Every structure is written in C-alpha cells, then in structure tokens.
C-alpha cells in the first residue's frame, strides 16, 4: 500500500497505523483533491454501520474539508 499523495514518512505512519491492533478504521483524503483512502479492520467488534453516529460524524468531516 502506497498512497501517491503522501510523503514517504506519511506512508510509513499510515502503514504502522493500519497494522496496529488498536486501530480499527483510518480515512485519508487528499488535500484539495477527490481521492479518499479508507482502511477498516474486518475483525473489529464494532464495525462501521451504515446509519450510526460514526457515519454521520464522518459525513460532517467530509463536508467541512
């Protein structure tokens, strides 16, 4: 996994976060761009549902960016 809009250090940090057992979801958006990267752990006990508070919070973040 290498995101072209991130630097080497940022790619390394994302890779470390994705591998962490304490991180269940990561969303990255290119600044002033249309690209969004989402990584979710399928083993998460509380997955992101389609209509919960987490989804509404992500939508607010998306609209404000």
Steps between C-alpha positions, in 0.01 A plus 500: 500500500648830392291813470644723230389824665694432823870535573713200595474586868121538478469169314709333771278648773182380324649154457580485872148614595336244272702219658424608856257274689353809671393677178176388335442766235709754307372749242738723304403765247734681267504872581298686234457178307238235436699199624398325820669195652315294758638206696280310744585197711256218417559347845371812680229414756316825423513541122392820332128465430318680222278723714673548836651805668844414361374531143338836573822623659704393196251674272539823700879474474474437125272799442719732707822404322 
